[in-house]
Amino acid sequence: MNTAAPTENDPNTHRRIVWIDIAKAIAMILVFYGHISGSGDNPWFPDLENSIWVIYLFHMPLFFMLSGLTFNPNKAWREFIVSRFKRLIIPYFFFSLYGIAKSILKVTAPTIFASFHAGDMKQPSQELLNILLGNARGLWFFLALFWGDILLYAFNRICGSRLYFRMYLSILVVIALFGWFSIQLTKTNELLPFQLMRSTEAIGFVGLGWLLARPIRSMNRRTMSLWGLASIFAFILCVFWASKMGAPQYPAQMLYTILPHLAASITGSLVIITFAQWIPSWHWLLYIGRNTLTYYGLNGIAIAIVRKVLFSIIPVTIVVSHVLGQLILGISIVLIAILICRITTPVLIRWCWWGIGVDKKNRKDFCTLLRDSTKSSSSYQ
């Protein structure tokens, strides 16, 4: 996704990196799974919370790093800003219509709203203000990536011609990453509007992906596999370490608390990035990878609808009493929600291209592009 969904690859270009699309698709599927538990008074999947916690350690950093792997600041500043605005800011407001609809539902049909077990919402006027100020729930990625890309572009303009540019960029990445995790620990991520505080996460991980782009893309499969195995081992250790960390009791303890979470976010992302090269290039997977922006914007409403329907049929008490039942139903929710997004995406491309970051001249069903592009390996690099 330059989107999350979201990477620098434009969905309409023909020269794409297949394994990056696959990695984006995997990251998007993890987002769906991470959202099955909802944000409200949800008792449905108590035994899946640990797996969801593990996914939350790295799935959004993974999106940012994938964006960094194809980050291209070598454009005129006007072209760069306009392209980011169309790809990120307009979709943010377009998909925020879902938040407005939820506010209307809460006022007009509070019983139905409560049955969705959604997160607590303020008054409609306050929710509208939150959207206008960039604080809409679930859509923060769009704005964070926008500001992160803009700031990295400015950094490249200022320092790009200097001899030690990569060293300067590394310093910026380290400062941004530790800054972001400090912001998380102190719960100050909403201190500024328009996700400006969260832009530190984008700067850090997009910048890290930018730094790693050349070595990663130059690795052969054998070397990449060795990196993947090492990343799995390191990720397991980091997850165990992070699980033992509590909230820091004093400022000096903050650094020690940040390290395992930071390491887990990086190693977890590298696991997906490295092994994405070995996963078959299935059309449905590439389709998700090429449309992560739309899937990301739709995943909340799709999952809410599927949960509502399934739990109207299956009693909650039956599900929560069996771990296997929770897993089967959780995966079913993910698959059905993805199917809903698959059906909806070409409709939005056809009729709402202006709202989802697609150029008018390229508003064709991406399945056609996938079918044509996968016929010849020369379409990719």
MILO-189925 format. One record per atom (N, C-alpha, C): z negated, y negated, x negated. Coordinates in steps of 0.02 Angstrom, whole numbers, padded with zeros to 5 digits, always signed. Atoms other than C-alpha are relative to their C-alpha. Layout:
<rs>
ZYX
...
</rs>
This chain:
<rs>
+00000+00046-00045
+00000+00000+00000
+00000-00051-00049
+00055+00034+00032
+00068-00160-00118
-00050-00004+00054
+00038-00004-00060
-00040-00106+00011
-00045+00059-00005
+00040-00059-00004
-00160+00025+00044
+00025+00036+00052
-00023-00018+00010
-00152+00059+00077
+00039-00025-00040
-00027+00061+00024
-00061-00007-00032
+00017-00005-00074
-00016+00013+00069
+00032-00021-00201
+00059-00047-00005
-00054+00048+00013
+00163-00132-00280
+00067+00025+00025
-00064-00027-00023
+00302-00015-00226
+00016-00026+00069
-00021+00021-00066
+00397-00092-00082
+00028+00060+00037
-00022-00060-00036
+00428+00039+00054
+00075+00005+00007
-00071-00002-00011
+00611-00008+00060
+00041+00007-00064
-00037-00008+00062
+00656+00010-00122
+00019+00072-00010
-00023-00069+00010
+00753+00163-00178
-00024+00028-00066
+00024-00025+00064
+00686+00174-00355
-00076+00000+00003
+00072-00006-00008
+00511+00238-00329
-00026+00056-00044
+00031-00052+00040
+00390+00345-00425
-00033+00049+00049
+00020-00047-00051
+00365+00501-00320
-00075+00015-00002
+00070-00021+00004
+00194+00551-00385
-00047-00057+00019
+00042+00056-00023
+00125+00376-00351
-00001-00001+00076
-00001-00005-00073
+00183+00392-00170
-00045+00057+00024
+00043-00057-00018
+00097+00562-00164
-00073-00017-00008
+00070+00021+00011
-00063+00491-00238
-00023-00048+00054
+00017+00046-00054
-00059+00351-00109
-00012+00037+00065
+00008-00039-00061
-00038+00478+00030
-00068+00037+00000
+00065-00034+00005
-00188+00578-00032
-00057-00049+00011
+00051+00051-00009
-00290+00419-00043
-00007-00020+00073
+00001+00019-00070
-00241+00376+00135
-00032+00054+00043
+00032-00055-00036
-00291+00548+00199
-00075-00001-00010
+00072+00006+00014
-00459+00525+00114
-00032-00057+00040
+00025+00055-00041
-00478+00359+00205
-00012+00025+00072
+00009-00027-00067
-00452+00449+00371
-00062+00044+00003
+00058-00044-00001
-00579+00581+00326
-00065-00040-00008
+00060+00041+00010
-00703+00450+00266
-00021-00038+00062
+00015+00039-00060
-00692+00363+00435
-00017+00043+00060
+00013-00041-00059
-00722+00513+00548
-00070-00009+00027
+00069+00007-00024
-00908+00478+00555
-00012-00066+00036
+00007+00063-00035
-00879+00302+00622
-00053-00044-00032
+00049+00048+00026
-00995+00155+00599
-00055-00014+00050
+00051+00012-00051
-01102+00166+00754
-00053+00055+00002
+00053-00050-00008
-01236+00283+00823
+00032+00068+00008
-00040-00061-00003
-01135+00436+00780
-00038+00060-00028
+00036-00060+00023
-01224+00605+00772
+00046+00060-00012
-00047-00055-00006
-01066+00709+00764
+00008+00042-00063
-00015-00038+00061
-01045+00760+00581
-00055-00008-00053
+00055+00010+00048
-01216+00761+00497
+00008+00039-00065
-00007-00042+00060
-01170+00900+00375
+00060-00019-00043
-00057+00023+00040
-01013+00811+00316
-00014-00066-00035
+00016+00066+00028
-01102+00652+00263
+00003+00000-00076
-00001-00002+00074
-01120+00708+00082
+00072-00001-00026
-00070+00001+00022
-00933+00743+00066
+00031-00068+00011
-00025+00067-00013
-00895+00575+00145
-00027-00049-00052
+00029+00043+00052
-01013+00491+00021
+00038+00008-00066
-00038-00012+00062
-00920+00573-00124
+00068-00035+00004
-00065+00032-00007
-00753+00511-00057
-00006-00076-00006
+00009+00072+00004
-00822+00335-00039
-00014-00025-00071
+00010+00020+00069
-00863+00335-00223
+00064-00025-00034
-00061+00015+00038
-00680+00320-00270
+00062-00014+00041
-00064+00002-00035
-00553+00316-00128
+00031-00071+00003
-00028+00067+00000
-00534+00125-00118
+00016-00024-00072
-00021+00014+00069
-00539+00101-00308
+00066+00035-00018
-00062-00036+00012
-00400+00231-00311
+00060-00041+00026
-00054+00042-00026
-00291+00120-00199
+00014-00059-00047
-00009+00058+00045
-00321-00029-00313
+00033+00022-00065
-00029-00022+00063
-00281+00071-00470
+00073+00018+00008
-00070-00016-00012
-00120+00136-00393
+00042-00064+00005
-00035+00064-00002
-00072-00043-00356
+00010-00028-00070
-00005+00024+00069
-00107-00086-00537
+00052+00037-00041
-00049-00039+00038
+00006+00054-00600
+00070-00029+00007
-00067+00029-00010
+00156-00039-00528
-00003-00076+00006
+00008+00073-00006
+00090-00217-00538
+00052-00036-00043
-00053+00036+00034
+00230-00336-00585
-00008-00075+00009
+00011+00072-00005
+00182-00517-00620
+00059-00042-00025
-00057+00035+00029
+00353-00560-00692
+00047-00027+00054
-00039+00032-00053
+00412-00660-00542
-00018-00074+00001
+00016+00071-00009
+00421-00844-00501
-00062-00005+00045
+00064+00004-00036
+00253-00902-00433
+00010-00005+00075
-00011+00006-00072
+00325-00951-00264
+00020+00067+00031
-00022-00066-00025
+00412-00784-00242
-00058+00049+00002
+00057-00046+00004
+00255-00690-00295
-00049-00014+00057
+00049+00017-00051
+00138-00783-00176
+00028+00014+00070
-00030-00012-00066
+00258-00776-00029
+00004+00075+00015
-00004-00072-00011
+00286-00589-00052
-00068+00029+00015
+00067-00026-00014
+00099-00556-00059
-00025-00023+00068
+00022+00026-00065
+00068-00666+00093
+00031+00042+00056
-00034-00039-00051
+00197-00570+00194
-00026+00072+00002
+00020-00071+00004
+00136-00400+00134
-00073+00012+00015
+00072-00011-00006
-00051-00429+00148
-00034-00045+00052
+00036+00046-00044
-00108-00585+00242
+00024+00008+00073
-00025-00008-00069
+00006-00570+00395
-00021+00067+00030
+00024-00063-00028
-00033-00384+00417
-00076-00001+00015
+00072+00004-00013
-00219-00424+00404
-00012-00028+00070
+00010+00030-00066
-00209-00538+00556
+00033+00042+00055
-00033-00042-00050
-00086-00423+00646
-00045+00058+00021
+00043-00057-00016
-00200-00271+00635
-00069-00021+00024
+00063+00025-00026
-00351-00380+00674
+00000-00007+00076
-00004+00001-00073
-00288-00384+00853
-00041+00057+00030
+00042-00056-00023
-00378-00217+00868
-00072-00022+00008
+00068+00025-00005
-00542-00306+00835
-00009-00044+00061
+00003+00042-00060
-00505-00433+00971
-00001+00044+00062
-00002-00045-00058
-00463-00292+01091
-00068+00034+00010
+00066-00031-00006
-00631-00209+01052
-00050-00049+00030
+00045+00051-00027
-00722-00372+01090
+00011-00008+00075
-00015+00006-00071
-00633-00386+01257
-00026+00061+00038
+00025-00061-00032
-00675-00204+01297
-00076-00001+00007
+00073+00003-00002
-00858-00234+01256
-00024-00043+00057
+00021+00046-00054
-00867-00378+01381
+00021+00026+00068
-00027-00021-00064
-00758-00305+01519
-00022+00070+00022
+00019-00069-00017
-00810-00122+01508
-00051+00025-00052
+00049-00018+00051
-00972-00105+01407
-00017+00075-00002
+00015-00072-00001
-01000+00076+01463
+00053+00039-00039
-00055-00033+00036
-00830+00131+01400
-00004-00016-00074
+00007+00019+00070
-00857+00033+01239
-00054+00040-00034
+00055-00037+00030
-01024+00119+01209
+00019+00074-00011
-00018-00071+00006
-00943+00290+01235
+00041+00014-00063
-00038-00009+00062
-00836+00261+01080
-00046+00002-00061
+00048+00001+00055
-00995+00247+00973
+00024-00045-00057
-00024+00047+00051
-00920+00098+00883
-00059-00037-00031
+00053+00039+00033
-01018-00010+00763
-00020-00060+00042
+00024+00057-00038
-01121-00151+00831
+00045-00060-00010
-00043+00058+00004
-01019-00305+00872
-00036-00061+00028
+00029+00063-00024
-01067-00486+00896
+00038-00023+00062
-00035+00028-00057
-01010-00597+01037
+00074-00011-00017
-00072+00007+00014
-00820-00612+01056
+00018-00062-00041
-00015+00061+00038
-00820-00791+00991
-00018+00008-00073
+00021-00012+00069
-00915-00736+00835
+00047+00050-00034
-00047-00049+00029
-00799-00587+00809
+00066-00034-00016
-00062+00037+00013
-00648-00702+00823
-00008-00043-00062
+00013+00041+00059
-00726-00818+00695
-00001+00043-00063
+00001-00045+00057
-00757-00670+00580
+00071+00019-00022
-00069-00017+00015
-00574-00622+00592
+00034-00059-00035
-00032+00059+00029
-00517-00800+00554
-00026-00014-00070
+00030+00011+00066
-00636-00806+00405
+00011+00060-00047
-00016-00057+00043
-00571-00641+00339
-00054+00052-00004
+00056-00048+00002
-00725-00539+00382
+00007+00055+00052
-00011-00054-00048
-00645-00417+00504
-00017+00067-00031
+00022-00064+00027
-00720-00245+00483
+00060+00046-00012
-00050-00050+00013
-00611-00114+00402
+00064-00025-00030
-00063+00027+00025
-00472-00231+00349
-00009-00043-00062
+00016+00043+00058
-00554-00312+00198
+00049+00012-00058
-00043-00018+00056
-00433-00222+00080
+00058-00049-00007
-00058+00044+00002
-00287-00334+00127
-00015-00065-00037
+00017+00064+00030
-00374-00495+00079
-00024+00008-00071
+00025-00011+00068
-00463-00425-00073
+00058+00011-00048
-00058-00013+00043
-00298-00361-00144
+00042-00063-00008
-00039+00062+00005
-00211-00526-00104
-00030-00045-00054
+00031+00045+00049
-00337-00630-00203
+00000+00032-00069
-00001-00033+00065
-00348-00500-00341
+00068-00006-00034
-00068+00005+00028
-00159-00500-00364
+00015-00072-00022
-00013+00070+00016
-00151-00690-00361
-00036-00019-00065
+00039+00018+00060
-00288-00707-00492
+00026+00036-00062
-00030-00035+00057
-00211-00574-00604
+00066-00030-00019
-00063+00034+00014
-00044-00661-00588
-00012-00064-00040
+00017+00061+00036
-00124-00825-00642
-00024+00015-00070
+00024-00020+00065
-00212-00736-00784
+00058+00017-00047
-00058-00018+00040
-00046-00666-00843
+00039-00062-00021
-00034+00062+00017
+00032-00839-00836
-00035-00038-00056
+00038+00037+00050
-00107-00911-00942
-00004+00037-00067
+00013-00039+00061
-00134-00770-01067
+00054+00049-00019
-00048-00053+00010
+00020-00661-01054
+00039-00003-00065
-00039+00008+00062
+00106-00731-01207
-00043+00004-00063
+00045-00001+00058
-00046-00716-01320
+00000+00068-00034
-00003-00060+00041
-00060-00588-01459
-00047+00054+00025
+00050-00049-00020
-00216-00503-01394
-00009+00003+00076
+00003+00001-00073
-00172-00504-01210
-00036+00060+00029
+00032-00060-00027
-00225-00324-01178
-00075+00000-00012
+00072+00005+00012
-00393-00358-01258
-00032-00049+00050
+00025+00048-00049
-00416-00512-01148
-00003+00030+00070
-00002-00031-00066
-00365-00413-00995
-00056+00052+00006
+00054-00050-00001
-00488-00274-01041
-00067-00033+00012
+00063+00037-00009
-00629-00401-01052
-00006-00023+00072
+00001+00022-00069
-00581-00472-00883
-00016+00058+00047
+00011-00059-00041
-00578-00297-00807
-00073+00020-00001
+00071-00020+00007
-00751-00254-00874
-00045-00049+00037
+00041+00051-00034
-00825-00418-00812
+00007+00007+00076
-00012-00005-00072
-00744-00397-00641
-00033+00062+00030
+00028-00062-00027
-00800-00216-00619
-00076-00003+00003
+00073+00005-00002
-00981-00247-00667
-00021-00054+00049
+00015+00051-00050
-00977-00405-00562
+00003+00028+00070
-00007-00028-00067
-00915-00308-00411
-00058+00047+00017
+00054-00046-00015
-01046-00170-00424
-00067-00036+00005
+00060+00041-00007
-01181-00302-00448
-00002-00033+00069
-00005+00029-00066
-01119-00387-00290
-00018+00052+00054
+00017-00053-00047
-01131-00221-00198
-00075+00013+00003
+00072-00015+00003
-01308-00188-00257
-00042-00056+00031
+00038+00057-00026
-01366-00362-00209
+00022-00018+00071
-00024+00009-00069
-01271-00352-00042
+00021-00073+00013
-00024+00069-00008
-01187-00520-00068
+00075-00003+00008
-00073-00003-00004
-01009-00464-00035
+00029-00044+00054
-00024+00045-00052
-00998-00575+00120
-00026-00071-00009
+00027+00067+00014
-01071-00728+00037
+00054-00052+00007
-00057+00046-00006
-00898-00809+00032
+00050+00028+00050
-00049-00024-00049
-00762-00799+00166
+00062+00027-00034
-00066-00024+00021
-00589-00720+00152
-00004+00053-00055
+00009-00055+00048
-00659-00576+00047
+00006-00022-00072
-00004+00025+00069
-00667-00684-00108
-00047+00038-00047
+00046-00039+00042
-00818-00587-00171
+00029+00069-00015
-00030-00066+00010
-00727-00422-00147
+00061-00003-00045
-00058+00004+00045
-00581-00488-00248
-00018+00022-00071
+00020-00026+00066
-00684-00442-00402
+00016+00074-00006
-00017-00071+00001
-00658-00260-00354
+00075+00009-00012
-00072-00003+00009
-00471-00289-00340
+00020-00018-00071
-00016+00021+00069
-00463-00382-00506
-00016+00055-00049
+00022-00051+00047
-00560-00246-00593
+00043+00062+00001
-00036-00064-00004
-00469-00092-00528
+00076-00008-00004
-00072+00013+00010
-00294-00167-00513
+00014-00013-00074
-00008+00013+00072
-00317-00234-00689
-00006+00063-00042
+00007-00063+00037
-00375-00063-00748
+00064+00043+00008
-00063-00037-00010
-00222+00019-00669
+00057-00030-00040
-00051+00036+00039
-00113-00113-00752
-00006+00019-00074
+00011-00018+00070
-00191-00073-00921
+00021+00072-00014
-00014-00071+00011
-00168+00115-00897
+00071+00020+00018
-00067-00017-00025
+00008+00105-00824
+00044+00029-00054
-00044-00023+00053
+00100+00124-00988
-00019+00069-00026
+00018-00067+00025
+00000+00271-01059
+00006+00055+00052
-00003-00052-00052
-00009+00363-00892
+00072+00018+00015
-00069-00014-00019
+00175+00345-00852
+00041+00030-00058
-00035-00029+00058
+00223+00400-01028
-00024+00071-00016
+00025-00067+00013
+00121+00561-01023
+00045+00054+00029
-00035-00057-00028
+00207+00728-01002
-00049+00038+00045
+00042-00035-00049
+00141+00849-00872
-00057+00039-00032
+00053-00038+00033
+00043+00954-00995
-00058-00046-00018
+00052+00048+00018
-00051+00804-01062
-00035-00027+00062
+00029+00024-00062
-00077+00739-00886
-00048+00051+00030
+00043-00053-00027
-00149+00906-00832
-00066+00004-00039
+00061-00001+00040
-00272+00905-00977
-00045-00059+00018
+00039+00057-00022
-00325+00730-00927
-00031+00013+00069
+00026-00016-00066
-00344+00792-00749
-00060+00046-00002
+00056-00045+00007
-00457+00935-00799
-00062-00035-00029
+00056+00038+00028
-00563+00820-00906
-00029-00048+00052
+00024+00046-00051
-00572+00697-00761
-00042+00035+00053
+00039-00038-00049
-00633+00832-00642
-00070+00013-00026
+00065-00014+00030
-00771+00882-00760
-00043-00064-00003
+00036+00063+00005
-00820+00700-00790
-00021-00025+00069
+00016+00023-00067
-00814+00661-00604
-00059+00038+00029
+00057-00041-00025
-00931+00805-00560
-00065-00025-00031
+00061+00025+00033
-01056+00743-00689
-00020-00068+00028
+00014+00067-00025
-01041+00564-00625
-00027+00002+00071
+00025-00007-00068
-01067+00618-00444
-00072+00022-00001
+00070-00024+00006
-01224+00713-00493
-00045-00057-00024
+00039+00056+00027
-01285+00563-00593
-00010-00054+00054
+00005+00052-00051
-01247+00440-00453
-00046+00021+00057
+00042-00024-00055
-01336+00550-00325
-00074-00007-00015
+00071+00007+00021
-01497+00530-00425
-00022-00072-00004
+00016+00071+00006
-01487+00341-00426
-00026-00029+00066
+00024+00037-00058
-01591+00240-00306
+00016-00074-00009
-00010+00073+00006
-01591+00053-00276
-00039-00025-00061
+00035+00027+00059
-01637-00043-00435
-00062-00039+00021
+00063+00034-00017
-01816-00103-00431
-00008-00067-00035
+00003+00063+00037
-01790-00243-00557
+00068-00012-00034
-00067+00017+00025
-01638-00333-00632
+00021+00042-00061
-00019-00037+00061
-01644-00239-00798
+00024+00070+00016
-00020-00068-00019
-01619-00075-00704
+00070+00001+00031
-00063+00004-00036
-01459-00136-00621
+00057+00031-00040
-00053-00027+00041
-01346-00091-00767
+00000+00075+00001
+00005-00072-00001
-01409+00087-00771
+00021+00029+00067
-00019-00022-00067
-01381+00100-00583
+00075-00005+00011
-00072+00012-00009
-01204+00032-00592
+00042+00052-00036
-00042-00042+00043
-01140+00146-00731
+00025+00064+00033
-00027-00062-00029
-01131+00313-00637
+00048-00012+00057
-00045+00015-00055
-01050+00234-00484
+00068-00025-00026
-00061+00025+00030
-00924+00142-00592
+00040+00058-00032
-00033-00056+00033
-00886+00299-00693
+00029+00048+00052
-00025-00045-00052
-00868+00403-00533
+00062-00029+00033
-00059+00030-00032
-00745+00279-00458
+00061+00006-00044
-00057-00005+00047
-00636+00284-00614
+00022+00072-00009
-00018-00070+00012
-00643+00471-00647
+00027+00033+00063
-00026-00027-00063
-00619+00514-00463
+00072-00022+00013
-00068+00025-00008
-00465+00404-00457
+00048+00035-00048
-00042-00034+00050
-00397+00484-00616
+00015+00072+00020
-00013-00069-00024
-00416+00657-00538
+00060+00001+00046
-00056+00002-00047
-00299+00610-00396
+00064-00021-00034
-00059+00027+00034
-00180+00511-00507
+00033+00053-00044
-00028-00049+00046
-00159+00651-00634
+00029+00060+00036
-00024-00060-00032
-00139+00797-00515
+00050-00013+00055
-00052+00016-00050
-00026+00704-00392
+00068+00021-00025
-00065-00019+00028
+00115+00749-00512
+00017+00074+00012
-00010-00071-00010
+00092+00934-00472
+00007+00019+00073
-00003-00014-00072
+00091+00920-00283
+00072-00004+00024
-00070+00001-00024
+00256+00962-00194
+00017-00065+00036
-00022+00063-00031
+00357+00813-00132
+00021+00012+00072
-00014-00011-00070
+00344+00856+00052
+00018-00066+00034
-00022+00061-00033
+00431+00731+00165
-00057-00035+00037
+00054+00031-00039
+00279+00704+00276
-00050-00035-00046
+00047+00030+00047
+00171+00668+00123
+00029-00064-00029
-00033+00060+00025
+00297+00546+00051
+00003-00055+00053
-00003+00050-00055
+00311+00462+00221
-00066-00038+00004
+00066+00033-00001
+00124+00427+00222
-00006-00045-00060
+00006+00040+00061
+00132+00367+00042
+00041-00063+00002
-00043+00059-00004
+00273+00246+00083
-00022-00048+00055
+00021+00041-00057
+00185+00179+00238
-00075-00008+00004
+00073+00004-00001
+00004+00167+00185
-00025-00064+00031
+00020+00063-00030
-00004-00014+00241
-00010+00008+00075
+00004-00010-00073
+00031+00035+00422
-00053+00051+00017
+00051-00051-00013
-00076+00192+00416
-00070-00029-00009
+00065+00031+00012
-00220+00091+00344
-00020-00045+00059
+00015+00045-00055
-00206-00038+00483
-00013+00036+00065
+00006-00036-00063
-00196+00094+00619
-00055+00053+00000
+00044-00058+00003
-00322+00222+00558
-00062-00007+00042
+00061+00010-00039
-00472+00144+00645
+00009+00016+00073
-00012-00011-00071
-00399+00143+00819
+00022+00072+00014
-00023-00069-00009
-00314+00312+00796
-00059+00049+00000
+00058-00045+00004
-00476+00398+00744
-00046-00010+00059
+00044+00013-00058
-00576+00312+00882
+00027+00034+00063
-00030-00032-00059
-00454+00375+01014
-00008+00076-00003
+00004-00073+00006
-00451+00553+00948
-00072+00024+00008
+00070-00020-00008
-00641+00562+00933
-00020-00004+00074
+00018+00010-00070
-00659+00495+01110
+00026+00058+00042
-00030-00054-00040
-00541+00626+01182
-00032+00067-00016
+00027-00065+00019
-00606+00775+01083
-00072+00009+00021
+00070-00007-00018
-00788+00738+01115
-00012-00009+00074
+00004-00003-00073
-00752+00716+01299
+00011+00072+00024
-00014-00070-00017
-00696+00898+01296
-00052+00046-00030
+00046-00043+00036
-00814+00974+01168
-00069-00034-00003
+00066+00030+00002
-01002+00943+01188
-00023-00013-00073
+00023+00018+00067
-01079+00855+01038
-00050+00051-00026
+00052-00047+00021
-01224+00979+01034
+00029+00063-00032
-00032-00060+00027
-01106+01123+01000
+00026-00014-00071
-00029+00017+00065
-01023+01034+00854
-00053-00008-00053
+00050+00016+00051
-01179+00972+00766
-00041+00060-00021
+00040-00059+00016
-01258+01144+00767
+00034+00048-00048
-00037-00045+00044
-01124+01224+00658
+00038-00040-00053
-00034+00035+00054
-01065+01163+00488
+00075+00013+00003
-00071-00017-00002
-00900+01256+00505
+00034-00037+00058
-00028+00035-00057
-00873+01179+00677
+00011-00073-00016
-00008+00070+00020
-00901+01005+00606
+00061-00009-00045
-00055+00005+00048
-00777+01038+00466
+00067+00008+00036
-00063-00012-00036
-00643+01109+00582
+00017-00059+00044
-00013+00056-00045
-00662+00969+00708
+00015-00064-00039
-00013+00059+00041
-00670+00836+00573
+00071-00001-00027
-00068-00005+00026
-00508+00898+00494
+00050-00008+00057
-00045+00008-00057
-00429+00909+00667
+00008-00073+00020
-00003+00071-00016
-00473+00728+00702
+00045-00037-00049
-00041+00031+00051
-00394+00677+00537
+00074+00014+00012
-00070-00019-00008
-00233+00774+00570
+00030-00031+00063
-00027+00029-00062
-00212+00713+00749
+00007-00076-00007
-00005+00072+00011
-00249+00533+00698
+00059-00017-00044
-00059+00011+00043
-00119+00545+00560
+00064+00009+00040
-00059-00011-00042
+00005+00614+00687
+00012-00060+00045
-00007+00060-00042
-00029+00465+00801
+00031-00057-00041
-00027+00052+00043
+00005+00348+00656
+00073+00014-00017
-00070-00019+00016
+00164+00446+00614
+00046-00018+00058
-00040+00017-00058
+00227+00420+00792
+00005-00075+00009
+00003+00073-00011
+00175+00237+00797
+00038-00039-00053
-00028+00038+00056
+00241+00184+00626
+00073-00021+00011
-00070+00022-00010
+00429+00187+00664
+00008-00049+00057
-00003+00048-00055
+00396+00093+00826
-00018-00070-00026
+00020+00065+00028
+00306-00045+00731
+00054-00026-00048
-00053+00021+00045
+00442-00047+00599
+00059-00029+00039
-00057+00022-00040
+00573-00068+00734
-00013-00066+00037
+00013+00057-00043
+00486-00197+00843
-00050-00051-00028
+00051+00045+00026
+00343-00273+00743
+00004-00005-00076
-00010+00003+00072
+00417-00277+00568
-00032-00062-00030
+00027+00064+00024
+00359-00458+00551
-00075+00003-00010
+00073-00003+00004
+00177-00405+00571
-00027+00050-00049
+00024-00054+00044
+00169-00257+00452
+00030-00004-00070
-00024+00010+00068
+00252-00328+00297
+00066+00031-00017
-00067-00029+00011
+00427-00256+00319
+00052-00055+00009
-00054+00048-00007
+00581-00363+00289
+00045+00018+00059
-00042-00011-00059
+00691-00385+00441
+00062+00041-00016
-00062-00034+00017
+00846-00325+00351
-00010+00074-00016
+00014-00069+00018
+00758-00162+00305
-00042+00036+00052
+00043-00029-00052
+00674-00121+00470
+00030+00063+00029
-00025-00064-00024
+00744+00055+00482
-00055+00052-00009
+00049-00055+00005
+00647+00215+00504
-00002+00026-00071
+00005-00020+00070
+00581+00262+00332
+00014+00074-00010
-00018-00070+00007
+00614+00444+00369
+00072+00008-00026
-00068-00002+00023
+00798+00408+00341
+00002-00013-00075
+00003+00015+00071
+00757+00331+00173
-00027+00060-00040
+00029-00058+00034
+00651+00482+00127
+00052+00055-00006
-00048-00054+00000
+00787+00605+00175
+00056-00013-00050
-00055+00018+00045
+00922+00511+00080
-00023-00001-00073
+00022+00009+00069
+00816+00474-00073
-00020+00065-00033
+00022-00063+00030
+00748+00650-00097
+00057+00048-00012
-00058-00044+00014
+00924+00725-00101
+00018-00002-00074
-00019+00006+00070
+00945+00661-00277
-00059-00024-00040
+00056+00021+00042
+00813+00652-00411
+00014-00063-00038
-00017+00061+00035
+00908+00507-00486
-00022-00062+00037
+00023+00057-00039
+00840+00398-00348
-00068-00024-00024
+00067+00016+00022
+00670+00401-00434
-00003-00004-00075
+00011+00001+00072
+00604+00362-00603
-00068+00030-00015
</rs>
